[in-house]
Amino acid sequence: MDKECAIALREELGIIGKIDFSQISQELSVSIREVDSHGFDGALVRSSTGTKGIIYVKRSMKEEGRKRFTMAHEIGHFILHADKKLSCSSSDIEGWTEDQENPERQADSFASELLLPSHEVRERIGTQWPSFQIIENIAESFGASLTATARKYCDVTPHNCAIVWSVEGKIRWMYPAPRFGYWVPVGQALGSDSFAAKVFDGVAAPKEMQEVPADEWISSYWLLEDAVIWEQSMGMPNYKGCLSLLWVRREIEKRPSEADELLPELDPDEFTHRRKKWPR
């Protein structure tokens, strides 16, 4: 419902490409003001009738894309939620570590579609191979943050990709494309030979996709020997983090058939100290 509302708003206002917040605020009777704040990134105050409102945005946010996402997030609250007053911290906006559905994630989903309409982003991607260069170009064109754009990229790309966010050498979250059916161990340390790990060691990452051993990122019992995936990572020192784009270009697993999966159940040593193979 949140995405559908964003799509409907763009269609009603005839918006194509980058949105103009002055147009939206005028149409919705919502004014947007930048203020000095230490307690929130964005806040919404409604009128007593609920038909008008004021959105306050933290002036000191360094990234323009992040500031615009915050504006779109608060507009999402104005349209989707009946609360008269909402105050959102930095963890509430683009708080991608949370999976559960709640008003903050609904406002994020609305903001993503408002800023980055899926059908337009899909057209921009076309048949190009995955890269941060594509994502950066889309982010600049639509005035969106790199992280939000990378996630949208995974939503619409035809490729087998995932975006991964790491902080201080540990995987904080991953967001897969619909085709990406592999397990990236969230909460664990990065593989030491991944480019992301080297970023945290102060080594500059390659500026294009390059191959790395698949087990640097993927945890799987069925990984093929010498399996590789493609990785491109970007350090984001303002957040003490690293954003990584992963691409599984060729098959990296050999999963057993249903009949083969039954064989371990027939092995009397499977769950004793004499077993020969252990899950990764």
C-alpha positions in Angstrom: 0.0 0.0 0.0 2.9 2.4 0.8 4.5 2.0 -2.6 1.1 2.2 -4.4 0.4 5.6 -2.6 3.8 6.9 -3.8 3.1 5.8 -7.4 -0.4 7.4 -7.2 1.0 10.7 -5.9 3.6 10.9 -8.7 0.9 10.1 -11.3 -1.5 12.6 -9.9 1.1 15.4 -10.0 2.5 14.3 -13.3 6.0 13.9 -11.9 8.7 12.3 -14.2 12.3 11.9 -13.0 13.6 13.9 -10.1 10.9 15.2 -7.8 10.5 18.9 -6.9 9.7 19.1 -3.2 8.3 22.6 -3.5 5.7 21.3 -5.9 4.7 18.4 -3.6 4.6 20.6 -0.5 2.4 23.1 -2.2 0.0 20.4 -3.5 -0.2 18.7 -0.1 -0.3 21.9 2.0 2.8 20.8 3.8 5.7 23.3 4.3 9.2 22.0 4.6 11.7 23.8 6.9 15.3 23.1 7.7 16.2 23.6 11.4 19.1 23.0 13.8 18.4 19.8 15.6 20.2 17.4 17.9 17.2 15.1 18.6 15.8 14.2 15.2 16.6 14.0 11.5 13.0 14.7 10.5 9.8 15.6 12.2 6.1 16.1 11.2 3.6 18.3 12.9 0.0 18.3 11.7 -2.6 21.0 11.9 -5.5 20.4 14.3 -7.6 19.4 11.2 -4.9 17.0 10.0 -5.1 18.5 6.4 -2.0 20.7 6.7 1.4 20.2 8.2 5.0 21.3 8.7 8.0 19.0 8.1 11.2 19.9 9.9 14.5 18.5 8.5 17.8 18.6 10.3 19.9 21.3 8.6 23.3 19.8 9.3 22.9 16.5 7.4 25.9 16.3 5.1 24.4 14.3 2.2 21.7 16.0 0.1 20.4 12.6 -0.9 19.9 11.7 2.7 18.1 15.0 3.4 15.8 14.5 0.4 15.0 10.9 1.6 14.1 12.4 5.0 11.7 14.8 3.4 10.1 12.0 1.4 9.9 9.8 4.6 8.0 12.5 6.5 5.7 13.1 3.5 5.0 9.3 3.7 4.0 9.7 7.4 1.7 12.6 6.4 -0.1 10.5 3.8 0.0 7.1 5.4 -0.4 7.7 9.1 -2.9 9.5 11.2 -0.6 10.6 14.0 -0.7 14.4 14.6 3.0 14.6 15.5 6.0 12.3 14.6 9.7 12.7 15.3 12.2 10.4 13.5 15.8 9.8 14.6 18.5 8.8 12.2 17.9 5.2 13.0 14.2 5.5 12.1 14.9 6.8 8.6 16.5 4.3 6.3 16.7 1.9 9.2 17.3 -1.0 7.0 18.4 -3.4 9.8 14.8 -3.9 10.8 12.7 -6.5 8.8 9.4 -6.2 10.6 6.6 -4.0 9.1 6.0 -0.8 11.1 5.2 2.8 10.4 8.9 3.8 9.9 9.5 1.0 7.4 6.3 1.9 5.6 7.5 5.5 5.4 10.8 4.3 4.1 9.1 2.2 1.4 7.0 5.2 0.4 10.0 7.4 0.2 11.9 4.9 -1.9 9.2 4.7 -4.5 8.5 8.5 -4.4 12.2 9.4 -5.0 13.1 6.4 -7.2 10.1 5.2 -9.2 10.7 1.5 -10.0 9.7 1.6 -13.7 12.0 4.6 -14.4 14.9 3.1 -12.6 14.4 -0.2 -14.4 14.6 1.6 -17.7 17.8 3.3 -16.7 19.4 0.0 -15.8 18.5 -1.7 -19.1 20.8 -4.6 -19.8 23.9 -3.1 -18.3 26.1 -5.3 -16.1 25.9 -4.4 -12.3 28.2 -1.7 -11.0 28.2 1.2 -8.6 28.7 3.5 -11.5 25.2 2.8 -12.6 23.9 3.2 -9.1 25.7 6.5 -8.6 24.4 7.9 -11.8 20.8 7.0 -10.9 21.2 8.4 -7.4 22.5 11.7 -8.9 19.7 11.9 -11.5 16.9 11.3 -9.0 18.5 13.2 -6.0 18.5 10.1 -3.8 21.0 8.6 -1.3 23.4 6.0 -2.5 22.1 3.4 -0.1 18.5 3.9 -1.0 19.4 3.7 -4.7 21.4 0.6 -4.3 18.5 -1.1 -2.6 16.1 0.0 -5.3 18.6 -1.3 -7.9 18.3 -4.8 -6.2 14.5 -4.5 -6.4 14.4 -4.1 -10.2 17.7 -5.5 -11.6 17.4 -8.6 -13.8 20.8 -9.8 -12.4 21.5 -12.0 -9.4 22.7 -9.3 -7.0 22.7 -8.3 -3.4 23.8 -5.1 -1.6 25.6 -5.5 1.8 26.2 -2.9 4.5 29.2 -3.4 6.8 30.3 -1.4 9.8 33.7 -1.7 11.5 34.4 -4.9 9.7 31.1 -6.7 10.4 28.1 -7.3 8.2 25.2 -5.3 9.5 22.6 -6.1 6.8 22.1 -7.5 3.3 19.4 -6.8 0.8 19.0 -9.3 -2.1 17.5 -9.1 -5.5 14.6 -11.5 -5.9 16.8 -14.0 -7.7 19.5 -14.0 -5.0 19.0 -17.2 -3.1 22.3 -17.3 -1.1 23.0 -16.8 2.6 25.3 -13.9 3.6 26.0 -14.3 7.3 24.7 -11.1 8.8 26.3 -10.2 12.1 29.6 -12.0 11.3 33.0 -10.5 10.4 33.8 -9.9 6.8 35.8 -12.5 4.9 39.4 -11.4 5.2 40.0 -11.5 1.4 36.9 -9.6 0.5 37.5 -6.1 -0.9 35.2 -4.8 1.8 37.5 -6.1 4.6 40.4 -4.5 2.9 38.6 -1.1 2.9 38.5 -1.3 6.7 42.2 -2.1 6.6 42.8 1.2 4.7 43.3 -0.4 1.3 41.6 1.3 -1.6 39.0 -1.0 -3.3 38.9 -1.5 -7.1 36.8 1.0 -9.0 35.0 -1.8 -10.9 33.5 -5.3 -10.3 36.2 -8.0 -9.7 36.0 -11.6 -8.8 36.6 -12.9 -5.3 36.2 -16.4 -3.8 32.5 -17.0 -3.2 33.1 -18.3 0.3 34.4 -14.8 1.3 30.7 -13.8 1.3 28.5 -16.8 0.8 28.0 -19.4 3.5 26.8 -22.7 1.9 27.4 -26.4 2.4 27.0 -26.9 -1.4 29.5 -24.3 -2.8 31.4 -25.6 -5.8 35.1 -25.9 -5.5 36.8 -22.6 -6.7 33.4 -20.9 -6.9 33.7 -17.1 -7.4 31.4 -14.1 -7.3 31.9 -10.5 -8.3 32.2 -7.7 -5.8 32.5 -4.0 -5.8 32.8 -2.1 -2.5 32.8 1.5 -1.5 34.0 2.9 1.8 31.7 5.4 3.5 33.9 6.9 6.2 31.2 9.4 7.4 29.3 6.3 8.6 32.3 4.1 9.5 30.9 1.7 7.0 31.3 0.0 3.6 28.6 -0.6 1.0 29.2 -3.7 -1.2 27.5 -4.8 -4.4 27.7 -8.6 -5.0 26.9 -10.3 -8.3 26.6 -14.1 -8.7 27.3 -14.2 -12.5 27.6 -18.0 -12.7 26.2 -20.9 -10.7 28.2 -21.3 -7.5 26.3 -24.2 -5.8 25.6 -27.8 -6.5 22.6 -28.6 -4.4 21.6 -32.2 -4.0 18.5 -33.8 -5.4 15.7 -34.7 -3.0 16.8 -38.3 -3.0 20.4 -37.3 -2.2 19.2 -35.2 0.7 17.7 -38.3 2.3 21.0 -40.2 2.4 22.5 -38.4 5.4 19.4 -39.5 7.4 20.3 -43.1 6.7 24.0 -42.7 7.9 24.3 -43.9 11.5 27.5 -41.8 12.0 25.9 -38.6 10.7 25.3 -37.1 14.1 28.3 -38.5 16.0 32.0 -37.4 16.3 32.8 -39.8 13.4 30.9 -37.9 10.7 33.1 -36.9 7.8 31.4 -33.7 6.7 30.1 -30.8 8.6 27.8 -27.9 7.5 29.6 -24.6 6.8 
